[in-house]
């Protein structure tokens, strides 16, 4: 029953993703009592968190690059059409939007790096617990019953 609750909590955390209210920690009070299956599931969850964090960084960087390109194209277009001279601050507005996108990308990257570092450390802890419990050891062979010894008669006649 406890295993089902742990697996359910891990699945709920996966569904909640990075928007969950509880911050990721390196260790939790119940870690040492987790079963091999729960430890394996938690290690997989750490891999998923790291992949999600990397995807967020890529998305934020792409958004920043797109905003920078859009700003460059907008300013160039306004310059060529003469709008830049007639609308004061238009170029500055475009550049500020690009700067804001770059700043947001930097914030996302810093947060993602923190998540990745914590998840990496937690995964190492989980791997240690997994190994310490002997989860990766092959199952022990069933004991072989001792052979019954029967007294054989002593040889006679020499």
C-alpha positions in Angstrom: 0.0 0.0 0.0 2.8 2.4 0.9 4.5 1.7 -2.4 1.3 2.6 -4.3 1.1 5.9 -2.4 4.8 6.7 -3.2 4.3 5.8 -6.9 1.1 7.9 -7.0 2.9 10.9 -5.4 5.8 10.5 -7.9 3.3 10.4 -10.8 1.5 13.4 -9.5 4.7 15.3 -9.3 5.5 14.3 -12.9 2.1 15.6 -14.0 2.5 18.8 -12.0 5.9 19.4 -13.6 8.0 22.5 -12.8 4.9 24.6 -11.8 4.4 22.6 -8.6 4.4 24.6 -5.4 7.0 22.5 -3.6 10.5 23.3 -4.6 12.8 20.4 -5.5 15.0 19.3 -2.7 18.1 17.0 -2.7 16.6 14.7 0.0 13.3 14.1 1.7 12.6 12.4 5.0 11.2 9.2 3.4 14.0 8.6 1.0 15.7 5.9 3.0 12.5 3.8 3.3 11.7 3.8 -0.4 11.6 0.5 -2.2 13.8 -0.4 -5.2 10.9 0.3 -7.6 10.2 3.7 -6.0 13.9 4.6 -6.1 14.0 3.7 -9.8 10.9 5.7 -10.5 12.3 8.7 -8.6 15.6 8.5 -10.6 13.5 8.5 -13.8 11.6 11.6 -12.5 14.9 13.4 -12.0 15.9 12.6 -15.6 12.6 14.0 -16.7 13.0 17.2 -14.6 16.5 17.7 -16.2 15.1 17.2 -19.7 12.2 19.7 -19.0 14.6 22.3 -17.6 16.8 22.0 -20.7 13.7 22.3 -23.0 12.7 25.5 -21.1 16.2 27.0 -21.6 16.0 26.2 -25.3 12.6 27.7 -25.7 13.5 30.9 -23.8 16.7 31.3 -25.8 14.7 30.8 -29.1 12.2 33.4 -28.0 15.0 35.8 -27.1 16.7 35.3 -30.5 13.4 35.7 -32.3 12.7 38.9 -30.4 16.2 40.2 -31.3 15.7 39.4 -34.9 12.2 41.0 -34.9 13.7 44.1 -33.3 16.4 44.3 -35.9 14.0 43.8 -38.8 11.5 46.3 -37.3 14.1 49.0 -36.8 15.6 48.5 -40.2 12.1 48.6 -41.8 11.2 51.8 -39.9 14.5 53.3 -40.9 14.0 52.5 -44.6 10.4 53.8 -44.7 11.1 56.9 -42.7 8.8 56.0 -39.8 11.8 55.9 -37.4 12.2 59.7 -38.0 8.5 60.5 -37.7 7.6 58.3 -34.6 9.9 59.2 -31.7 10.9 56.2 -29.6 9.7 53.5 -32.0 13.2 52.1 -32.3 13.8 52.3 -28.6 10.6 50.5 -28.0 11.6 47.6 -30.3 15.0 47.4 -28.7 13.5 47.4 -25.2 11.3 44.5 -26.1 14.3 42.5 -27.4 16.2 43.4 -24.2 13.3 42.2 -22.0 13.1 38.9 -23.9 16.9 38.4 -23.4 16.5 39.2 -19.7 13.6 36.7 -19.3 15.8 34.1 -21.1 18.6 34.7 -18.6 16.2 34.3 -15.7 14.8 31.0 -17.1 18.3 29.8 -17.7 19.4 30.6 -14.1 16.3 28.8 -12.7 16.8 25.8 -15.0 20.5 25.5 -14.0 19.4 25.4 -10.4 16.8 22.8 -11.1 19.3 20.7 -13.1 21.9 20.9 -10.3 19.5 19.9 -7.6 18.1 17.0 -9.8 21.6 15.8 -10.5 22.5 15.7 -6.9 19.2 14.0 -5.9 19.7 11.4 -8.6 23.2 10.6 -7.2 21.6 10.3 -3.7 18.9 8.0 -5.1 21.5 5.9 -7.0 23.4 5.5 -3.7 20.3 4.4 -1.9 19.5 2.0 -4.8 22.9 0.5 -4.7 23.0 0.4 -0.9 19.8 -1.6 -0.8 21.3 -4.1 -3.2 18.6 -3.4 -5.8 21.0 -3.9 -8.7 22.2 -7.3 -7.3 20.9 -10.4 -9.0 18.4 -12.3 -7.0 19.8 -14.9 -4.6 19.4 -18.5 -5.7 17.1 -20.6 -3.5 19.1 -22.6 -1.0 19.8 -26.2 -2.1 18.6 -28.7 0.4 21.4 -30.8 1.9 21.7 -34.3 0.4 20.6 -37.0 2.7 23.4 -39.1 3.8 22.7 -42.8 4.1 25.0 -45.0 6.0 26.5 -47.5 3.6 27.5 -50.9 4.9 31.2 -51.4 5.5 32.8 -53.5 2.9 33.4 -57.0 4.0 35.7 -59.8 2.9 39.0 -59.3 2.0 
